[in-house]
């Protein structure tokens, strides 16, 4: 989203309004509480990263990917998104921006290793998640979250 806002050439006021329009809940409140003079898209993204971003624990991003597990209170859907975000960063920095050949397998295996929500695990295990694409797995997670 930040890239699109920068590429679109929007004024800071319009860019900030666009960011707000795409947020909800606590994230929206967090950004709306910025002082008026700091209400710019870049400042909004900085604030969101500070509050919700993962702090890299090492200089080896691939190690961070394999060490990542679901955090207490984190939903399975949020964990899946965070895991994919880490792998995307690894691909951008260590693989020339290209996805790994076995990307879905890496994501699914690490997701299952790091998943601490036993109820979700018991619900998705019969679906044979290792045979699904990561997108299909995420779709199933969203479906389970709505139930």
N, CA, C and O of each residue as an XYZ file, in Angstrom:
588
protein
N       0.829     -1.180      0.000
C       0.000      0.000      0.000
C       0.881      1.254      0.000
O       0.589      2.231     -0.689
N       1.954      1.209      0.777
C       2.838      2.368      0.845
C       3.450      2.647     -0.523
O       3.571      3.804     -0.926
N       3.834      1.594     -1.237
C       4.395      1.767     -2.571
C       3.380      2.429     -3.503
O       3.724      3.353     -4.240
N       2.151      1.967     -3.470
C       1.114      2.530     -4.335
C       0.840      3.997     -4.024
O       0.631      4.803     -4.931
N       0.844      4.338     -2.741
C       0.631      5.734     -2.371
C       1.776      6.617     -2.866
O       1.549      7.719     -3.367
N       3.009      6.125     -2.722
C       4.155      6.898     -3.192
C       4.150      7.032     -4.708
O       4.476      8.094     -5.239
N       3.785      5.966     -5.405
C       3.778      5.986     -6.868
C       2.623      6.830     -7.420
O       2.714      7.366     -8.525
N       1.542      6.944     -6.651
C       0.361      7.667     -7.123
C       0.501      9.167     -7.087
O      -0.297      9.868     -7.709
N       1.485      9.684     -6.382
C       1.692     11.125     -6.334
C       0.596     11.891     -5.613
O       0.313     13.038     -5.958
N      -0.018     11.278     -4.624
C      -1.078     11.947     -3.863
C      -0.479     12.974     -2.910
O       0.666     12.841     -2.479
N      -1.246     13.979     -2.592
C      -0.821     14.941     -1.576
C      -0.791     14.220     -0.231
O      -1.484     13.216     -0.066
N      -0.005     14.706      0.739
C       0.037     14.043      2.056
C      -1.343     13.930      2.706
O      -1.643     12.910      3.327
N      -2.182     14.952      2.577
C      -3.522     14.900      3.176
C      -4.373     13.802      2.553
O      -5.026     13.035      3.260
N      -4.362     13.731      1.225
C      -5.151     12.719      0.536
C      -4.580     11.323      0.784
O      -5.330     10.357      0.924
N      -3.249     11.221      0.837
C      -2.611      9.943      1.132
C      -2.960      9.446      2.520
O      -3.238      8.262      2.708
N      -2.946     10.351      3.498
C      -3.293      9.981      4.866
C      -4.753      9.526      4.935
O      -5.065      8.536      5.597
N      -5.633     10.237      4.261
C      -7.053      9.855      4.236
C      -7.236      8.474      3.602
O      -8.091      7.697      4.028
N      -6.440      8.181      2.598
C      -6.513      6.868      1.951
C      -6.076      5.769      2.914
O      -6.699      4.709      2.976
N      -5.019      6.018      3.655
C      -4.560      5.042      4.651
C      -5.662      4.798      5.676
O      -5.982      3.651      5.986
N      -6.235      5.863      6.196
C      -7.303      5.759      7.203
C      -8.481      4.955      6.664
O      -9.051      4.121      7.367
N      -8.833      5.211      5.420
C      -9.983      4.531      4.815
C      -9.775      3.014      4.749
O     -10.745      2.257      4.749
N      -8.524      2.570      4.695
C      -8.234      1.140      4.591
C      -7.923      0.478      5.925
O      -7.555     -0.696      5.962
N      -8.066      1.211      7.011
C      -7.826      0.650      8.336
C      -9.135      0.514      9.103
O     -10.142      1.139      8.771
N      -9.093     -0.313     10.131
C     -10.246     -0.422     11.025
C      -9.746     -0.794     12.412
O      -8.567     -1.099     12.597
N     -10.633     -0.766     13.367
C     -10.332     -1.192     14.730
C      -9.222     -0.402     15.388
O      -9.118      0.813     15.223
N      -8.391     -1.114     16.138
C      -7.320     -0.489     16.905
C      -6.288      0.188     16.007
O      -5.750      1.235     16.365
N      -6.009     -0.397     14.848
C      -5.031      0.209     13.939
C      -5.505      1.578     13.467
O      -4.715      2.517     13.376
N      -6.778      1.686     13.174
C      -7.344      2.968     12.737
C      -7.246      4.006     13.856
O      -6.860      5.151     13.620
N      -7.602      3.592     15.082
C      -7.528      4.506     16.226
C      -6.094      4.971     16.461
O      -5.847      6.145     16.737
N      -5.159      4.039     16.350
C      -3.754      4.362     16.557
C      -3.310      5.478     15.608
O      -2.678      6.443     16.038
N      -3.633      5.353     14.344
C      -3.207      6.328     13.342
C      -3.986      7.638     13.479
O      -3.422      8.715     13.286
N      -5.253      7.555     13.804
C      -6.051      8.782     13.968
C      -5.591      9.612     15.163
O      -5.857     10.813     15.218
N      -4.910      8.994     16.112
C      -4.424      9.714     17.292
C      -3.093     10.425     17.070
O      -2.556     11.036     17.995
N      -2.564     10.352     15.868
C      -1.344     11.104     15.573
C      -1.642     12.601     15.636
O      -2.730     13.031     15.253
N      -0.680     13.402     16.120
C      -0.892     14.857     16.101
C      -1.147     15.341     14.667
O      -0.611     14.773     13.715
N      -1.946     16.366     14.519
C      -2.366     16.855     13.204
C      -1.182     17.099     12.272
O      -1.247     16.763     11.090
N      -0.115     17.675     12.788
C       1.043     17.982     11.943
C       1.786     16.727     11.493
O       2.560     16.777     10.538
N       1.561     15.618     12.162
C       2.233     14.353     11.815
C       1.340     13.430     10.995
O       1.716     12.284     10.749
N       0.184     13.887     10.571
C      -0.737     13.038      9.841
C      -0.366     12.974      8.363
O      -0.969     13.627      7.511
N       0.651     12.159      8.097
C       1.099     11.902      6.728
C       1.106     10.388      6.526
O       1.155      9.634      7.499
N       1.059      9.943      5.285
C       1.089      8.489      5.056
C       2.342      7.821      5.635
O       2.249      6.760      6.252
N       3.510      8.439      5.439
C       4.742      7.820      5.936
C       4.734      7.700      7.457
O       5.161      6.684      8.003
N       4.252      8.726      8.135
C       4.191      8.686      9.601
C       3.187      7.628     10.056
O       3.414      6.948     11.057
N       2.082      7.486      9.327
C       1.083      6.462      9.651
C       1.696      5.069      9.533
O       1.501      4.230     10.412
N       2.436      4.818      8.451
C       3.068      3.514      8.282
C       4.133      3.267      9.343
O       4.278      2.143      9.824
N       4.875      4.301      9.711
C       5.874      4.162     10.778
C       5.203      3.747     12.079
O       5.683      2.861     12.786
N       4.092      4.396     12.383
C       3.366      4.095     13.622
C       2.809      2.668     13.598
O       2.881      1.956     14.600
N       2.260      2.255     12.467
C       1.724      0.897     12.343
C       2.830     -0.150     12.460
O       2.645     -1.179     13.111
N       3.977      0.108     11.834
C       5.102     -0.825     11.943
C       5.603     -0.907     13.384
O       5.921     -1.991     13.873
N       5.672      0.228     14.054
C       6.143      0.242     15.439
C       5.205     -0.567     16.346
O       5.657     -1.257     17.260
N       3.912     -0.474     16.084
C       2.937     -1.157     16.935
C       2.749     -2.627     16.562
O       2.648     -3.480     17.444
N       2.701     -2.927     15.270
C       2.318     -4.267     14.832
C       3.409     -5.042     14.113
O       3.267     -6.247     13.910
N       4.486     -4.386     13.724
C       5.524     -5.056     12.953
C       6.343     -6.011     13.794
O       6.489     -5.839     15.004
N       6.870     -7.015     13.130
C       7.773     -7.954     13.790
C       9.157     -7.343     13.837
O       9.620     -6.754     12.861
N       9.800     -7.484     14.951
C      11.178     -7.037     15.079
C      12.058     -8.225     14.722
O      11.921     -9.302     15.302
N      12.953     -8.030     13.777
C      13.835     -9.125     13.373
C      14.767     -9.462     14.525
O      15.401     -8.579     15.103
N      14.845    -10.737     14.851
C      15.654    -11.152     15.989
C      17.098    -11.435     15.607
O      17.948    -11.607     16.481
N      17.382    -11.485     14.317
C      18.749    -11.761     13.912
C      19.000    -11.117     12.555
O      18.106    -10.540     11.937
N      20.233    -11.236     12.121
C      20.579    -10.730     10.796
C      20.254    -11.751      9.718
O      20.264    -11.422      8.532
N      19.968    -12.980     10.112
C      19.638    -14.042      9.170
C      18.114    -14.156      9.067
O      17.465    -14.775      9.910
N      17.571    -13.556      8.034
C      16.118    -13.532      7.888
C      15.534    -14.925      7.683
O      14.425    -15.204      8.140
N      16.265    -15.796      7.004
C      15.750    -17.145      6.800
C      15.666    -17.893      8.133
O      14.745    -18.680      8.349
N      16.626    -17.647      9.019
C      16.557    -18.246     10.359
C      15.337    -17.693     11.104
O      14.647    -18.435     11.803
N      15.074    -16.391     10.954
C      13.893    -15.802     11.589
C      12.617    -16.483     11.087
O      11.688    -16.732     11.856
N      12.589    -16.779      9.791
C      11.424    -17.460      9.216
C      11.226    -18.823      9.887
O      10.118    -19.161     10.302
N      12.304    -19.596      9.988
C      12.187    -20.943     10.560
C      12.010    -20.950     12.073
O      11.591    -21.958     12.643
N      12.320    -19.850     12.719
C      12.115    -19.752     14.167
C      10.758    -19.157     14.521
O      10.353    -19.190     15.683
N      10.061    -18.619     13.544
C       8.789    -17.923     13.801
C       7.706    -18.911     14.181
O       7.531    -19.941     13.530
N       6.991    -18.593     15.226
C       5.836    -19.396     15.625
C       4.708    -18.445     16.024
O       4.911    -17.240     16.175
N       3.540    -19.006     16.186
C       2.369    -18.214     16.546
C       2.578    -17.612     17.928
O       2.953    -18.309     18.872
N       2.333    -16.321     18.035
C       2.503    -15.624     19.309
C       1.240    -15.747     20.153
O       0.150    -15.926     19.610
N       1.374    -15.652     21.472
C       0.180    -15.708     22.334
C      -0.827    -14.625     21.933
O      -0.466    -13.461     21.757
N      -2.072    -15.021     21.795
C      -3.127    -14.083     21.432
C      -3.235    -13.798     19.944
O      -4.163    -13.114     19.511
N      -2.302    -14.311     19.157
C      -2.322    -14.076     17.715
C      -3.229    -15.109     17.050
O      -3.156    -16.298     17.361
N      -4.071    -14.656     16.146
C      -4.934    -15.589     15.431
C      -4.114    -16.384     14.424
O      -3.023    -15.972     14.029
N      -4.648    -17.516     14.019
C      -3.970    -18.333     13.009
C      -3.847    -17.571     11.695
O      -2.839    -17.692     10.999
N      -4.867    -16.788     11.352
C      -4.828    -15.991     10.119
C      -3.709    -14.951     10.176
O      -2.967    -14.789      9.207
N      -3.585    -14.257     11.283
C      -2.528    -13.251     11.446
C      -1.151    -13.898     11.418
O      -0.212    -13.342     10.847
N      -1.030    -15.061     12.027
C       0.230    -15.786     12.009
C       0.610    -16.163     10.578
O       1.770    -16.031     10.188
N      -0.357    -16.629      9.802
C      -0.100    -17.007      8.414
C       0.379    -15.806      7.595
O       1.290    -15.931      6.776
N      -0.231    -14.656      7.815
C       0.166    -13.435      7.106
C       1.577    -13.020      7.505
O       2.388    -12.673      6.646
N       1.879    -13.054      8.811
C       3.203    -12.668      9.299
C       4.283    -13.590      8.743
O       5.364    -13.136      8.366
N       3.989    -14.874      8.695
C       4.951    -15.842      8.185
C       5.249    -15.585      6.709
O       6.404    -15.625      6.285
N       4.212    -15.324      5.943
C       4.410    -15.049      4.518
C       5.179    -13.742      4.315
O       5.979    -13.625      3.388
N       4.936    -12.778      5.171
C       5.649    -11.505      5.081
C       7.148    -11.693      5.300
O       7.962    -11.093      4.598
N       7.507    -12.520      6.268
C       8.926    -12.787      6.533
C       9.557    -13.475      5.330
O      10.653    -13.107      4.907
N       8.867    -14.477      4.775
C       9.427    -15.187      3.632
C       9.558    -14.256      2.430
O      10.529    -14.357      1.680
N       8.603    -13.355      2.235
C       8.692    -12.405      1.126
C       9.931    -11.524      1.289
O      10.621    -11.238      0.311
N      10.212    -11.096      2.510
C      11.410    -10.295      2.767
C      12.669    -11.095      2.450
O      13.616    -10.563      1.870
N      12.681    -12.367      2.828
C      13.822    -13.233      2.516
C      13.988    -13.331      1.005
O      15.102    -13.218      0.494
N      12.896    -13.538      0.294
C      12.971    -13.660     -1.167
C      13.504    -12.382     -1.803
O      14.292    -12.431     -2.748
N      13.074    -11.250     -1.285
C      13.515     -9.966     -1.839
C      14.994     -9.710     -1.580
O      15.690     -9.160     -2.433
N      15.474    -10.107     -0.402
C      16.854     -9.784     -0.038
C      17.858    -10.879     -0.390
O      19.029    -10.587     -0.635
N      17.415    -12.125     -0.416
C      18.367    -13.216     -0.611
C      18.131    -14.035     -1.869
O      18.952    -14.885     -2.214
N      17.039    -13.795     -2.548
C      16.723    -14.612     -3.725
C      16.439    -13.736     -4.945
O      15.732    -14.153     -5.863
N      16.981    -12.543     -4.951
C      16.834    -11.657     -6.102
C      15.410    -11.210     -6.371
O      15.085    -10.811     -7.490
N      14.559    -11.273     -5.360
C      13.170    -10.861     -5.535
C      12.273    -11.937     -6.116
O      11.078    -11.720     -6.315
N      12.851    -13.097     -6.389
C      12.059    -14.189     -6.962
C      11.555    -15.119     -5.866
O      12.255    -15.357     -4.882
N      10.341    -15.646     -6.032
C       9.836    -16.597     -5.031
C      10.653    -17.892     -5.069
O      11.138    -18.298     -6.125
N      10.799    -18.528     -3.918
C      11.459    -19.824     -3.868
C      10.628    -20.837     -4.647
O       9.401    -20.746     -4.692
N      11.301    -21.791     -5.252
C      10.605    -22.807     -6.050
C       9.593    -23.585     -5.204
O       8.513    -23.924     -5.686
N       9.934    -23.863     -3.964
C       9.052    -24.635     -3.080
C       8.391    -23.736     -2.035
O       8.234    -24.123     -0.877
N       8.011    -22.544     -2.455
C       7.463    -21.519     -1.561
C       6.272    -22.032     -0.745
O       6.251    -21.896      0.478
N       5.286    -22.617     -1.422
C       4.095    -23.113     -0.715
C       4.471    -24.156      0.333
O       3.948    -24.145      1.447
N       5.373    -25.049     -0.030
C       5.796    -26.089      0.914
C       6.488    -25.503      2.128
O       6.206    -25.901      3.258
N       7.399    -24.552      1.902
C       8.097    -23.899      3.013
C       7.092    -23.240      3.959
O       7.148    -23.425      5.174
N       6.173    -22.467      3.375
C       5.194    -21.746      4.188
C       4.292    -22.699      4.967
O       4.071    -22.511      6.163
N       3.778    -23.709      4.296
C       2.853    -24.632      4.948
C       3.538    -25.417      6.060
O       2.992    -25.557      7.154
N       4.743    -25.933      5.778
C       5.464    -26.701      6.812
C       5.758    -25.842      8.032
O       5.559    -26.280      9.166
N       6.235    -24.613      7.803
C       6.558    -23.755      8.947
C       5.294    -23.307      9.672
O       5.290    -23.178     10.897
N       4.227    -23.071      8.922
C       2.959    -22.702      9.556
C       2.525    -23.809     10.521
O       2.162    -23.534     11.665
N       2.563    -25.043     10.062
C       2.123    -26.157     10.896
C       3.063    -26.376     12.080
O       2.609    -26.704     13.176
N       4.370    -26.196     11.871
C       5.342    -26.342     12.975
C       5.106    -25.307     14.060
O       5.199    -25.608     15.250
N       4.799    -24.080     13.642
C       4.695    -22.982     14.598
C       3.301    -22.705     15.113
O       3.119    -21.830     15.960
N       2.311    -23.434     14.618
C       0.927    -23.203     15.041
C       0.716    -23.741     16.447
O       0.940    -24.924     16.702
N       0.285    -22.876     17.364
C       0.048    -23.283     18.747
C      -1.438    -23.457     19.063
O      -1.787    -23.993     20.114
N      -2.298    -23.017     18.178
C      -3.740    -23.121     18.383
C      -4.174    -24.552     18.049
O      -4.367    -24.898     16.883
N      -4.321    -25.368     19.081
C      -4.625    -26.784     18.877
C      -5.970    -27.004     18.203
O      -6.122    -27.934     17.411
N      -6.946    -26.157     18.510
C      -8.268    -26.303     17.891
C      -8.171    -26.116     16.374
O      -8.743    -26.894     15.611
N      -7.453    -25.095     15.949
C      -7.277    -24.862     14.506
C      -6.513    -26.026     13.890
O      -6.876    -26.512     12.819
N      -5.459    -26.475     14.561
C      -4.673    -27.582     14.032
C      -5.546    -28.824     13.835
O      -5.467    -29.485     12.800
N      -6.365    -29.132     14.819
C      -7.236    -30.309     14.729
C      -8.271    -30.176     13.613
O      -8.694    -31.170     13.022
N      -8.670    -28.938     13.334
C      -9.665    -28.706     12.274
C      -9.054    -28.784     10.879
O      -9.708    -29.245      9.943
N      -7.795    -28.333     10.729
C      -7.209    -28.336      9.384
C      -6.437    -29.613      9.060
O      -6.236    -29.928      7.887
N      -6.002    -30.351     10.079
C      -5.215    -31.566      9.839
C      -5.925    -32.562      8.921
O      -5.277    -33.103      8.024
N      -7.226    -32.834      9.098
C      -7.892    -33.780      8.203
C      -7.980    -33.292      6.748
O      -8.238    -34.086      5.843
N      -7.770    -32.008      6.529
C      -7.846    -31.449      5.171
C      -6.547    -31.670      4.389
O      -6.443    -31.274      3.228
N      -5.563    -32.298      5.025
C      -4.248    -32.535      4.418
C      -3.630    -31.231      3.916
O      -3.437    -31.049      2.714
N      -3.321    -30.324      4.846
C      -2.826    -29.004      4.447
C      -1.525    -29.026      3.665
O      -1.246    -28.088      2.917
N      -0.716    -30.077      3.818
C       0.548    -30.133      3.074
C       0.318    -30.322      1.574
O       1.221    -30.089      0.771
N      -0.884    -30.741      1.202
C      -1.209    -30.920     -0.211
C      -1.886    -29.690     -0.804
O      -2.129    -29.638     -2.010
N      -2.191    -28.702      0.028
C      -2.853    -27.470     -0.415
C      -1.817    -26.419     -0.792
O      -0.664    -26.467     -0.363
N      -2.262    -25.475     -1.601
C      -1.426    -24.291     -1.796
C      -1.561    -23.443     -0.525
O      -2.499    -23.618      0.252
N      -0.626    -22.537     -0.331
C      -0.697    -21.694      0.866
C      -1.940    -20.807      0.810
O      -2.549    -20.540      1.846
N      -2.319    -20.353     -0.366
C      -3.540    -19.544     -0.524
C      -4.764    -20.349     -0.110
O      -5.658    -19.822      0.553
N      -4.813    -21.618     -0.493
C      -5.941    -22.466     -0.097
C      -5.973    -22.652      1.417
O      -7.041    -22.638      2.031
N      -4.796    -22.827      2.013
C      -4.715    -22.953      3.468
C      -5.220    -21.683      4.140
O      -5.993    -21.756      5.096
N      -4.795    -20.525      3.656
C      -5.257    -19.259      4.230
C      -6.770    -19.103      4.064
O      -7.447    -18.592      4.956
N      -7.291    -19.540      2.935
C      -8.739    -19.476      2.720
C      -9.474    -20.340      3.745
O     -10.500    -19.923      4.283
N      -8.965    -21.519      4.014
C      -9.568    -22.393      5.020
C      -9.482    -21.769      6.410
O     -10.418    -21.880      7.202
N      -8.367    -21.117      6.705
C      -8.217    -20.455      8.004
C      -9.244    -19.338      8.165
O      -9.846    -19.186      9.228
N      -9.440    -18.559      7.102
C     -10.458    -17.487      7.164
C     -11.848    -18.080      7.349
O     -12.667    -17.538      8.090
N     -12.108    -19.186      6.678
C     -13.407    -19.858      6.810
C     -13.607    -20.332      8.263
O     -14.682    -20.155      8.836
N     -12.569    -20.932      8.845
C     -12.663    -21.395     10.243
C     -12.858    -20.220     11.204
O     -13.580    -20.336     12.194
N     -12.218    -19.101     10.910
C     -12.333    -17.935     11.792
C     -13.750    -17.368     11.786
O     -14.204    -16.810     12.784
N     -14.438    -17.512     10.672
C     -15.820    -17.002     10.585
C     -16.820    -17.903     11.299
O     -17.914    -17.461     11.651
N     -16.453    -19.157     11.513
C     -17.395    -20.092     12.160
C     -17.549    -19.806     13.635
O     -18.301    -20.498     14.322
